[in-house]
Amino acid sequence: MNSTATLKSSGNRHGGGGMPQPAGGHRQDHRGEATGIGLWVFIGVATSLFTLFIWAYAMRMESTDWSPIAMPWQLWLSTSLLVGGSIALQGASAAVRDERWERVRVLLVAGGGFALAFLIVQLWAWQALMANRVMPVGNPAGSFFFLLTALHGFHVIGGLVGWVVTTRLMWSGNIAKVMPGDLARASWRIRLCARYWHFLLAVWVVLFATLGWLTPEVVRFICGTS
C-alpha cells in the first residue's frame, strides 16, 4: 500500500506519466516568442533601411553623370542559390514539427551551404564588374551596385552567425541523447532562421530587379513626372 502511494506520488511529480518533464519548458517557449518578436522588429528596421537606399538610388539616376551598367550573369546563379537556401531551411522548419531530426540536420546544413555559396558568387560578380572597369567609385550606378550588394551581404553574414549557433546545437551529439530543452531551443531557432532566410531572399529579389531593370523612365512613370 505504501509502495503504491509512493509510486503515484513520484509519477505526479514527473507530470503524471512517469516521464520527467523538461525543466524550463515554458521559459523556452517565452524566450522563443520574445526572440521571434525581436526578429520581426529587426526585419522591419532593415526593410526601412533598404527602402531608403533604393529610393536614393532611384533619385540619383536623374543625375547627368549616371551611366547604366550591365548586370553580371553571376547574379542569376547567386539568386538561385539563395532560393535553394530558403527552400532548404523551410524544409528544416517543417521537419522540426514532425520531429524528423536527421532530416532537419541535413536541410539545416544545406541551407547554410547555399548561403555561403551565395556570398562567394556575389564576390565573383564583383570581380567580373571590376574586370570590366566598373569600380566602387566614379560611376554612381557602379557605386550603388557595390553598396547595395555589400549591405545585403552583411545581412547574410549576420544570418550565418545565427545559423552556426543553431547548427552546432543540432550536431552536438546523438540526437536521441540531447536534452528536451535543447531540442526545444533548436526548434524555434530553426524556425527563426527560415524566417530570416525568406526575408533575405525577398530583399535580394527586390534589389536585383532594381539594379537590373529600374530605369529613369520607369522612375518618372512611377512618380508621375513623365
C-alpha positions as CSV (number, residue, x, y, z in Angstrom):
1,M,0.0,0.0,0.0
2,N,2.7,2.4,1.0
3,S,4.8,1.5,-2.0
4,T,1.9,2.1,-4.4
5,A,1.3,5.5,-2.9
6,T,5.0,6.3,-3.2
7,L,4.9,5.4,-7.0
8,K,1.9,7.5,-7.6
9,S,3.5,10.4,-5.8
10,S,6.6,10.0,-7.9
11,G,4.6,9.9,-11.1
12,N,2.7,13.1,-10.2
13,R,5.9,14.9,-9.6
14,H,7.1,14.0,-13.1
15,G,3.9,15.1,-14.9
16,G,1.6,12.1,-14.1
17,G,3.0,9.7,-16.7
18,G,6.2,8.7,-15.1
19,M,8.2,10.7,-17.7
20,P,10.2,13.7,-16.5
21,Q,9.1,17.0,-18.0
22,P,11.8,19.2,-19.4
23,A,12.7,21.9,-16.8
24,G,12.1,25.4,-18.0
25,G,9.9,24.3,-20.9
26,H,7.6,27.3,-20.5
27,R,10.6,29.5,-20.2
28,Q,11.9,28.2,-23.5
29,D,8.5,29.0,-25.2
30,H,8.5,32.5,-23.8
31,R,12.1,33.1,-24.9
32,G,11.3,31.8,-28.4
33,E,8.3,34.1,-28.7
34,A,10.3,37.1,-27.5
35,T,13.1,36.4,-29.9
36,G,10.6,36.0,-32.7
37,I,9.1,39.4,-32.0
38,G,12.6,40.8,-31.9
39,L,13.4,39.3,-35.3
40,W,10.2,40.9,-36.7
41,V,11.3,44.3,-35.4
42,F,14.8,43.8,-36.9
43,I,13.2,42.9,-40.2
44,G,11.1,46.0,-40.1
45,V,14.1,48.2,-39.4
46,A,16.2,46.5,-42.1
47,T,13.4,46.8,-44.6
48,S,13.1,50.6,-44.0
49,L,16.9,50.9,-44.4
50,F,16.9,49.1,-47.8
51,T,13.8,51.1,-48.9
52,L,15.7,54.4,-48.2
53,F,18.7,53.2,-50.1
54,I,16.6,52.1,-53.1
55,W,14.8,55.5,-53.0
56,A,18.2,57.3,-53.0
57,Y,19.2,55.0,-55.9
58,A,16.1,56.0,-57.9
59,M,16.6,59.7,-57.3
60,R,20.3,59.6,-58.2
61,M,19.5,58.1,-61.6
62,E,18.4,61.6,-62.8
63,S,22.0,63.0,-62.5
64,T,24.0,63.7,-65.6
65,D,26.9,61.6,-64.5
66,W,24.8,58.4,-64.3
67,S,25.9,55.6,-66.6
68,P,23.9,52.3,-66.5
69,I,25.9,49.1,-66.0
70,A,25.2,45.7,-67.3
71,M,24.4,43.1,-64.6
72,P,26.9,40.2,-64.5
73,W,25.4,36.8,-65.3
74,Q,26.6,35.5,-61.9
75,L,23.7,37.3,-60.2
76,W,21.3,34.7,-61.7
77,L,23.4,32.0,-60.1
78,S,23.5,33.7,-56.8
79,T,19.8,34.2,-56.9
80,S,19.1,30.5,-57.5
81,L,21.4,29.7,-54.6
82,L,19.5,32.0,-52.2
83,V,16.3,30.4,-53.4
84,G,17.8,27.0,-52.6
85,G,18.8,28.1,-49.1
86,S,15.4,29.4,-48.4
87,I,13.7,26.2,-49.6
88,A,16.1,24.1,-47.5
89,L,15.5,26.0,-44.3
90,Q,11.8,26.0,-44.8
91,G,12.1,22.2,-45.2
92,A,14.1,22.0,-42.0
93,S,11.4,24.1,-40.2
94,A,8.7,21.7,-41.4
95,A,10.8,18.7,-40.4
96,V,11.1,20.1,-36.9
97,R,7.3,19.9,-36.5
98,D,7.5,16.2,-37.4
99,E,10.5,15.6,-35.2
100,R,12.5,14.2,-38.1
101,W,15.8,15.3,-36.6
102,E,18.1,13.7,-39.1
103,R,16.3,15.4,-42.0
104,V,16.5,18.6,-40.0
105,R,20.3,18.3,-39.7
106,V,20.7,17.7,-43.5
107,L,18.5,20.5,-44.6
108,L,20.0,22.9,-42.0
109,V,23.5,22.3,-43.3
110,A,22.2,22.6,-46.9
111,G,20.6,26.0,-46.1
112,G,23.8,27.4,-44.7
113,G,25.9,25.9,-47.5
114,F,23.7,27.7,-50.1
115,A,24.1,31.0,-48.2
116,L,27.9,30.6,-48.2
117,A,27.9,29.8,-51.9
118,F,25.7,32.9,-52.5
119,L,28.4,35.1,-50.9
120,I,31.1,33.5,-52.9
121,V,29.2,34.0,-56.2
122,Q,28.5,37.7,-55.2
123,L,32.2,38.2,-54.8
124,W,32.7,36.6,-58.2
125,A,30.2,39.1,-59.7
126,W,32.1,42.0,-58.1
127,Q,35.3,40.7,-59.7
128,A,33.6,40.4,-63.1
129,L,32.4,44.0,-62.9
130,M,35.8,45.3,-61.8
131,A,37.4,43.4,-64.7
132,N,35.1,45.5,-67.0
133,R,36.3,48.7,-65.3
134,V,33.2,49.1,-63.1
135,M,34.6,50.3,-59.8
136,P,33.0,51.3,-56.5
137,V,33.9,54.9,-57.2
138,G,33.4,57.0,-60.3
139,N,30.1,56.0,-61.9
140,P,27.2,56.4,-59.4
141,A,25.5,53.3,-60.9
142,G,28.5,51.2,-60.0
143,S,28.8,52.8,-56.6
144,F,25.2,51.9,-55.7
145,F,25.6,48.4,-57.0
146,F,28.6,47.7,-54.7
147,L,26.9,49.5,-51.8
148,L,23.6,47.7,-52.0
149,T,25.0,44.2,-52.6
150,A,27.5,44.7,-49.8
151,L,24.7,45.8,-47.4
152,H,22.7,42.7,-48.3
153,G,25.8,40.6,-48.0
154,F,26.4,41.8,-44.4
155,H,22.9,40.8,-43.6
156,V,23.5,37.3,-45.0
157,I,26.7,37.1,-42.9
158,G,24.7,38.1,-39.8
159,G,22.2,35.3,-40.6
160,L,25.0,32.8,-40.9
161,V,26.1,33.7,-37.3
162,G,22.7,32.5,-36.0
163,W,22.8,29.5,-38.4
164,V,26.2,28.4,-36.9
165,V,24.9,28.6,-33.4
166,T,21.8,26.6,-34.3
167,T,23.7,24.0,-36.4
168,R,26.2,23.4,-33.5
169,L,23.3,22.7,-31.2
170,M,21.8,20.2,-33.6
171,W,25.2,18.5,-34.2
172,S,26.3,18.5,-30.5
173,G,25.9,14.7,-30.3
174,N,23.5,11.8,-30.6
175,I,20.1,13.4,-31.2
176,A,18.4,10.8,-29.0
177,K,20.6,11.9,-26.1
178,V,20.1,15.6,-26.5
179,M,18.2,17.2,-23.6
180,P,14.5,18.1,-24.4
181,G,15.2,21.7,-23.5
182,D,18.0,21.8,-26.1
183,L,15.7,20.4,-28.8
184,A,13.0,23.0,-28.0
185,R,15.6,25.7,-28.2
186,A,16.9,24.4,-31.5
187,S,13.4,24.1,-32.9
188,W,12.5,27.8,-32.5
189,R,15.9,28.8,-33.7
190,I,15.5,26.8,-36.9
191,R,12.1,28.4,-37.5
192,L,13.6,31.9,-37.0
193,C,16.5,31.0,-39.3
194,A,14.0,30.0,-42.0
195,R,12.0,33.3,-41.5
196,Y,15.2,35.4,-41.8
197,W,16.3,33.5,-45.0
198,H,12.9,34.2,-46.6
199,F,13.5,37.9,-45.7
200,L,17.0,37.8,-47.3
201,L,15.5,36.3,-50.4
202,A,12.7,38.8,-50.7
203,V,15.1,41.7,-50.2
204,W,17.5,40.3,-52.8
205,V,14.8,39.8,-55.4
206,V,13.8,43.5,-55.0
207,L,17.5,44.6,-55.2
208,F,18.1,42.5,-58.3
209,A,15.1,43.9,-60.0
210,T,16.0,47.5,-59.0
211,L,19.6,47.2,-60.2
212,G,18.8,45.3,-63.4
213,W,15.6,46.9,-64.6
214,L,14.8,50.2,-62.9
215,T,15.5,53.0,-65.4
216,P,15.0,56.8,-65.2
217,E,11.9,56.4,-67.5
218,V,10.4,53.9,-65.1
219,V,11.1,56.2,-62.1
220,R,9.5,59.1,-63.9
221,F,6.5,57.0,-64.7
222,I,6.1,55.8,-61.1
223,C,6.5,59.4,-59.8
224,G,4.0,60.7,-62.4
225,T,6.6,63.2,-63.9
226,S,6.9,61.6,-67.3
